Amino acid sequence: MARSEKVKAITALHYEEGNQAKCYKAVWRRWIEPEFGICYRTFLNMLGLPPEDEQQSTQNNYPSLFD
């Protein structure tokens, strides 16, 4: 549990909502991955966030022919 608490603390220090330079992926790439060697999905799981499914979100924006 100490590892996940450390990841959460680093993320809280560097994450800024709405700023692409300080988004979760940027924080993971710059701070988390080099120190802990975990993948992005594991990082999101440690934070308790659902994994981002970009294809699903773009598909929901368009009306379906079968609605």
C-alpha positions in Angstrom: 0.0 0.0 0.0 2.9 2.4 0.5 3.7 2.3 -3.2 0.1 3.4 -4.2 0.1 6.1 -1.6 3.4 7.4 -3.0 2.0 7.4 -6.5 -1.1 9.3 -5.3 1.0 11.9 -3.5 3.2 12.5 -6.6 0.1 12.8 -8.8 -1.5 15.2 -6.4 1.6 17.3 -6.5 1.9 17.5 -10.3 -1.6 17.0 -11.7 -3.6 20.0 -12.9 -7.1 19.5 -14.3 -7.6 21.2 -17.7 -3.9 21.6 -18.4 -2.7 19.2 -21.0 0.9 19.6 -20.0 -0.1 18.4 -16.5 -2.7 15.8 -17.3 -2.6 12.2 -15.9 -0.7 10.9 -18.9 1.9 13.6 -18.7 2.4 13.1 -14.9 2.7 9.3 -15.5 5.2 9.8 -18.4 7.4 12.4 -16.5 7.3 11.2 -12.9 5.6 7.8 -12.3 6.9 5.6 -15.1 10.6 6.4 -14.6 10.5 5.9 -10.8 8.0 2.9 -10.5 8.2 1.3 -13.9 4.5 0.8 -14.2 2.3 1.1 -17.2 -0.4 3.8 -17.6 -3.3 1.4 -17.0 -1.7 0.3 -13.7 -1.2 4.0 -12.8 -4.9 4.7 -13.4 -5.9 1.6 -11.3 -3.8 2.8 -8.4 -5.5 6.2 -8.5 -8.9 4.5 -8.6 -9.8 5.9 -12.0 -11.6 4.1 -14.8 -9.4 3.4 -17.8 -10.0 5.9 -20.6 -11.5 4.5 -23.7 -11.1 7.1 -26.4 -12.8 5.2 -29.1 -15.9 4.6 -27.0 -16.2 8.4 -26.1 -15.9 9.5 -29.7 -18.5 6.9 -30.8 -21.0 8.2 -28.3 -20.9 11.7 -29.8 -22.4 10.6 -33.0 -26.0 9.5 -33.5 -26.5 5.9 -34.5 -28.5 4.7 -37.5 -30.2 2.2 -35.2 -31.5 4.6 -32.5 
